[in-house]
Amino acid sequence: MAVHGSWARVPRTVDEKPKVTWPLLRRVLAYATPYRWHMVALLALILSATGIQLLTPLVLRDLIDRTIPSGDLRRLALLSGALLALPVLSGLINVAQRRINAYVGEGVIYDLRVGLFDHLQRMSLRFFTNTRLGELMSRVNNDVVGAHTAIASTIVTMITNLVQATALLAVMLSLQWRLTLASLLVMPVFLLAARSLSRRLRDMAYQLMDANAQMNALLNETLSIGGALLVKLFGRTDVELERMRSRAGKVRDVGTNRAVLGTAFFVAMGLIGAAGTALIYGLGGYFVIRGSFSIGTIVAFGSYMGSLYGALQALANAPAEFTTSVVSFERVFEVLDLPLETDERPDALAIPEVEGELTFENVFFKYETSQRGLLSQVYRAGLMADVTAALSGDTPKPPARGQSNSSPATEAEAAGPALASSRSQAREWALEDVSFTVRPGQLAALVGPSGSGKTTLTYLIPRLYDPTRGRVLLDGHDLRDLRLSSLSAAVGMVTQETYLFHDTIRTNLLYARLDATQADLEFATEAANIRSFIEDLPQGYDTIVGERGYRLSGGEKQRLALARVILKNPRVLLLDEATSSLDSESEALIQEALNRVLSGRTSIVIAHRLSTILAADLILVLDRGAIVERGTHAELLELGGLYAHLYETQFRSSATS
């Protein structure tokens, strides 16, 4: 059975804790580099806020020890005004600090999301067929937000508390060094407790990340249109509900335990801090009674002590909080570091005029079972899903052993190359020593039994994959030497399962060519035999098609896909003819549209219609990844080999129907 893809590494266990290395930290800080002047301003605000924090207790000491006993009303009014002005100034500084924090944090999120999306857009199809959508969305959303926390909150908090703790200790030592040393007696207990509890909180944070990722994966699988339909058709709502209860329960339990532990953490810190405060006031009171200290000094010292405990508590938590936040960066970097299998070369060529000659030279291709540690497991079967499933967002689920939900003629296209691979473990190559040439304007038909490599062959032409060995050439140029934009403009592909956005017909058509005019849309839809249908709709081209086009019939979606590729007007067309049952009228309309689409283009068609095979200039017969026969329909029938057998069992019936 197919094994679902996982992420680039094995999920981390509680015992396997991540480490913040200098290279990782340097890479994280690099994201703040564009905002370095904002960070300088932030540091200035931190220093200003610390100065105000140090000044307020000194004003209190002066009030208690000097101003009130002396009866100096003018000084009393001045210091009372200072006690009002200092919090106001501190509040203004805090607002400015939060504004800069938000700007830097949101800027980092923007840079990460755009960079991550750009990288994902350029990943090969292999990545998407091996990755759960829920896991991917967790990286793009949850982990990017966690990375925002690292830059905008954790790092800033660490700097703030480090500055405050240093300044507070310096002032306390200058104020009364003996009392300062006495106050530090509880610090070892305070720091050890904070470190121990914060580690446990960090571990729970990792567990919560994993639990949320698993729950998101289930939600994406079962709440998509395809997933919801599958659940309803097989009556599995109760089963999926139990799965959801299990995964949501894990999130609930971990979240509850983390909240309880967090509360215990702050209670414990408060008790230890209270013990320190009691020690200060007890010892300080003794010195006041002995005449060594003033009351104002003790009040100021107590205020400093509370602030110092708060800063040290935050610093004790900082390593765990920082590690938790940086782990989000690490998870994002795992995606950004995945190699681009079909990346564009720096010196890639642009082809302004494409003739359309396609050549395969001794092409070998296999679906790798691992990517040198980039995948967390070695997938023995189901490594690759059909592009139909990838485009539709479905998770491929092949039939149980011994069962089939399609005819032998269509099974390969329905299940994809992965199923064929899983049935033939001894077969190393999906394509083996494939060589042929299709001249400009020619039509080549691919036929063969299930899992013979037909779909795989078409994937190599738009560079969804690159050959393992050999070359694929367009007008004599290796595809790997061409700019991806040039190749994309030259090659169009229509798959069996048409993917449509949950948007208007117009938007779905314009995806092929953004600058197309209304006249262009009408020409394309007329050629695809769907214009009259669209114009009869109440909203016409502005009709919403529904999620993946579920408001349209199979024939309507196929004709819309043909209109879209006509609008793109590629020189090379790849077509996987639909095998789904259509009424005779839809079949006739599609066949007529196909004749228009294929005319004058270099076309490679995975053929299921006899009319296509009869019209082909070249028929390539594939079996177990190799071309075993080639020629015209008449030549191959006369040969009496595999094609003749396929014709008798699959295609001949369509001639009499």
Protein Blocks (a to p, Z undefined) as FASTA:
>chain_A
ZZddddfbdcddfklccdddfklmmmmmmmmmmmmmmmmmmmmmmmmmmmmmmmmmmmmm
mmmmmmmmnopaklmmmmmmmmmmmmmmmmmmmmmmmmmmmmmmmmmmmmmmmmmmmmmm
mpcfklmmmccfklmmmmmmmmmmmmmmmmmmmmmmmmmmmmmmmmmmmmmmmmommlmm
mmmmmmmmmmmmmmmmmmmmmmmmmmmmmmmmmmmmmmmmmmmmklmmmmmmnopmmmmm
mmmmmmmmmmmmmmmmmmmmmmmmmmmmmmmmmmmmmmmmmmmmmmmmnomacfklmmmm
mmmmmmmmmmmmmmmmmmmmmmmmmmmmmmmmmmmmpccfkbccfkbccdfbaghpacde
hiacdddfbeehiambdcfbhkbccfklmmnopacddddehiacbdfklmmmmnommlmm
mmmmmlmbfbghiacdddehiacdddddehilpmmmmmmmnopaccfbdcddeehiafkl
pcfklmmmmpccddfbdcdddddfklmmmmmomkbcfklmmmmmmmnopmmmmmmpmnlm
mpcebjhhlmbcfklmmmmmmmmmmmnopabdcddddfbdcdfklmmmmmmmmmmmmgop
acddddfbfklmmmpmbdcddeehiafbgcdfklmmmnopmklmmmmmmmmmmmmZZ
